[in-house]
Structure formats: C-alpha cells, structure tokens
Amino acid sequence: MKHYFFISLVLISFLAKAQDIDIYKKTKNENYKLPAISQEMSFDEFEILSQNVRMKDMMYAGIVPGYIHFKAQDKKKGYWILGIRSASYISMFAAYLDFNHKYANQNLWDAKTSDQKVYQNVFIGAMTLALGTYFYDLIHGEHILHQKQEKIRFKYALKASKHPLSFQSNQLYPNLSLAIQL
C-alpha cells in the first residue's frame, strides 16, 4: 500500500510540472528569438503588436464593456460600447424592479396581460442589446486589433526594392539574404 501511494505521489508531481497542463507557458521560450525592433517604432505601436485576444480577455469583455476595443486602443468605440451596455443593464434592472413593484406575486416570465408583456419585452430587448455589444466587442475589437497590427507590420517590414541586375527598370524584386553559420 505504501508503494502505491509513493508511485501515485511521484506521478502527480511529474504531471504538475508538465507543460501540457498550463494554458499559457509562463517561462521564457529559449528557442524563440525576438526580432529586431525598428528604431522608429513608438511604444504604442510596439504595445499593439504584442497584444493578443485570449480567453481571459473574452471573460474580461463580459465584465468590462468595451474591454477589447480599449485594448486595441480604439477608445471612441470602447466608450460607446460602455455607454450602450450600461444603459441596457440599467433598463433591465429598472424593468425588473418596476414589474416586481407593480405585480408582487408574479414572475416576469409568466406575463399574461399586455401591460405585463411590455416589461418582459423591455427586459428581453435590453438583455439582447447587452449580449450584442459583448459580441460586437469581441468580434469587431479583435478585427480592429489585427488590422492595426498588420498596418504596423507592413510599415516596418522588408520593402521591395529595385534589383540592381534587372533589365527592366519597372520591376521590383524583394531583397532577402540568408546567412549560414557552421
């Protein structure tokens, strides 16, 4: 019995140190070399290049309206999302409280009269608007982030230049060299 306990303890300790359990590796990857950063690149551009939308950001976007747009440094749309989702939360809360104040013994989802269905429709509409702003923040925010990253990468990437041995002066050839060290 002691041997089984010891073997299981050793296996659990090895599994706890395995990389496959971690969602994101927390140590430095020694096989990855950071590419040279251009002297002209600003800190804001470098910060945008290093951003990715992860599962954690998706959860934060559910709590903080406009989170991904703020991360992509698109503050105008981030504040719009913040305002719209806040208004929808306030509308849901107000419809629910007013319904409970007027009809104390009834459930909002069991609305029978047209007056009660108005509260139900306001609540459903506000909840739909809140979910819509969440999905807009996720999808459009990630699109804006990738779009800004591509513009920065293009701005500082290798540019095509005229090849000196070209017979036609209009053609452009990309220049790239390869060095092998032994």
Summary of the structure (lengths in Angstrom):
residues: 182
radius of gyration: 27.7
end to end distance: 55.3
largest distance: 88.2
contacts: 399
relative contact order: 0.10
helix: 63%
strand: 1%
